[in-house]
Amino acid sequence: NRTDKHDDTQPVSPPVKPVSSLNAISTSGVFEGRMPCADLVVEFTKFPVTPSCIKIKMRLTLHRDAKTGEPTTYILKGTETTREGTWTETHSTPANLNSLVYQLSLDTPKRFISFLRMDDNHLFLLDEDFQLMVGDALWSYTLSRNAELSAKMSDTKK
């Protein structure tokens, strides 16, 4: 949905892992967005969808182990719902073998929702086949970093 000129050909670099900290958790980022009411989004947010549902608001906070930098937990706050769980990183999608994918666990074993880490500031929702979900003129399947909240979360963990 970007309208300005931007070079998106730069390779995606892995996230910078913290060197050390006294805390057990560090915040990897706070991402926000509004997504269409697709089945996958509804399943993930646990939002009780109605025929009039147009979009679902989300705020996703990702936490890492402060010593190792490994993914630990996430908190999703959405329209009338909150979900918590664990997440992992994996590499590769059918379109890009070098991509970095964040997989957030759902309630049942081996069930997760995936986001492609496009850059430090953007996560794109992937379907079950690891393909990008495509939005419309109004809403996309993108979460963007909230720099202010990400900084606050990092500051409170120090």
N, C-alpha and C positions, 0 to 999 in steps of 0.2 A: 504494500500500500504506500510505499515511499514515492514521493513526487519530486524530490530534489535529486541532483546528479550526485551519485556516490559510487565509488569503486568497490563493488562487492566481490572482486576476484581475489582478494587477499585470503590466504589460507587461514583456517580457524586454528588458533593456538590453544593448547590445553590450559585450563585455569591455573592461575598461580597458587601454589599451596603455601600456607603459612609456614614460616621457619620454625617458630616455637612460640608457646604461650603458656601461661599458668592455668588458663581456663580449659575445661573439657570440651567446649563447643565454640566454634567461631561461625559467623554468618557468611555464607557464600554469596548471598544476594537476596534482595526482595524484588520480585517481578510482578507486574500488574497488567491486566488487560480485560477486555470485554470480548467474549466469544459467542458465536451463534449457538443456539440450543440444539446442537447435534447430539445423537445418542451417546457417543463417547464422552462428550463434555458433561452431559447429565449424569452418566454413570460415575464419573470421577468426582464431580462436585456433590453428588447425592441431592441435587436440587430437585424438588418435586415439580416436574415440568407440567405446564398447562398448555392448551392449544394457543394461548396468546403469548407464549414465551418467545421473545425475540433475541435476547442476549442474556448471558450470565456473566456477572462481574467476578473477577478472581484476583486474589493477592497470594502469591506463592513465596514462602520464605524457605530457603535451603540452608541447612546447617552442615558443617563439617567438623570432624575431630580436629581440635586446635593443634595437637601435636603431630599427627600424621597427615592431615589435610584430606583424609578419606571422607566420602559422603556419609552422613549419619541419618538425620531425620529431616522431615519437611513438615510445614504447616500450611494448609491451604484454607484461606478464608474466602468464602464466596457469598453469593446472594443467598442469605438466610441459612448458611451452612458452614461448618468447619470440619476439616479432615486432617488427620495426622498420620504419619507413617514413616517408612524408611525409603531411602533412594540409593541408587547406584549409578555408576558411569559405565558406559560401554562404547565401543567404537564401531563405526560402519553402519551405513544404510545402503540399500540397493543403488542409490544414485551417487553415493560418495563413500568410498571405503575408508577414507581418512576422517570422517566426521566424528564428532563427539555427541553422544546421546545420553540424556539423563532419563533414567527409568524410575518412576515413582510407584511404589507398591500400592495395590488395592487390597480389598478385604480377603480375597481368596488367594491361596498359594499359586505362584507362577502367573499371577494376573497383575498387570502393570499398565501404566500410561507413559508414553514416551514423548520427550521434547528434544528436538534438534537444537544444540547450542550453536547458533549462527555466529555470534560474537559475544563479547563480554556483556552486552546490553540487551540481547534478544534471544528468546526461546520460541521455536516454532513447534506447534503440536503435530505429532505424527499419528497416522492411523495404525491399525493393527499390523499392516504390511510394511510399516516404516516408510510410508509415503507421506509427503506433506499434505495436510488438510488445507483446502482452498476455501477462502471466505468469499465475500461479495463486496459490493461497493461500500457498504456500511461497516461491516465487522470482519475481522480476520481472526485467525487462530494463532495469534502472536501474543506473547507476554514480554513486556519491556521493563528493563531495570528501573526501579524508582531509586534514583541516586541518593536522594535525601534520606529515605527510610533505610536504604542499605548502609549508608554512613552512620546513621543513628544506631542501627543494630550492631554494627562493628564496634562502635564506641562503647556501647553498654556492656560488651563482652570483654573489654580490655581491663 
